[in-house]
Amino acid sequence: MEYKLIGIRELSFDMDNGQHYQGYKMYVVLKNEYVQGLETDSFSIRFEQLKGLNLFDYLNKDILVYFNKKGKVQIVTGA
């Protein structure tokens, strides 16, 4: 799905299962025919899922976000 990336926040915390999470929270906007104006959303993604993609290069640009069957972000690429 195509989104415009409008914000990025770095995440780093210990989860309840003892594992350490490092990644980003991405803040995006998208067009939705049922919304006047733009719809906003946010997603979390681990560093390793970016496969070398620098999200900051796409700030205020369009990106493609692919999800798995459970609705979790799998891959992010430039649009």
N, C-alpha and C positions, 0 to 999 in steps of 0.2 A: 504494500500500500504506500502511496506517496504522501509525504508530509513536508512541511517547511520547518527546519530546525531553528528554534528561536532562543534556546537557552541550554546550558550544560552545567551540571554540578557534579563534582567528583565525590564518589562514595568510598568509604573504607571503614568497615566495622566487623566485629566478631558476631557470628550468628549463634543461635541457641544450640546448634549441634556441634559447636566448637570450631567450625571452619571459618576462615577469614574471607570476607567478600570485598573485592576491589573492582570498581567499575565506575560507570557514569549514570546519572539520572538525566535523561534527555527530555526537554520540554519542546513540544511541537504544536503546530496549528495545521488544520486541514479544512477543506471545503466540505460541507455537508448540506445536501439539498433541504434538509429539515431544520436547519439552523440559519437564522438571519445573521449575516456576518460570517465569522469563522469559528470553528469548534477547536477547543484546546484539549491536549492530552499529555501524558508523560509516561515514559518507559524507563526501566532500568536495564542495563546491559553490562556484563562482565568485560573487563579489558581483553581477555583472550578471545572473546567472540568477535571483536573488531578486526582481528587478523591483520593488524598493521594500519588500518584506516585511522587517520587523524580526524576525529569529529570536529575539532576546532576549525579545520579547513572548510567545513560545510555549514558553519554558523550563518544563519540568515539565507540559507540556500535549500533547495529541494533535496530530499533523501528518500530512498526506498527502504522500507522496513518489512522484513519477512518474519512471520510468526510460526511456531510449531502448533501441533493440534491442541495443546493446552493453552494457547494464547500468549505464550512467552516469546520474547524477542529471540530470534535465532541469528539473523544476519542483518547488517546495515550496510548499504552502499550508496554512492552518489547517484542521483537521478539522471 
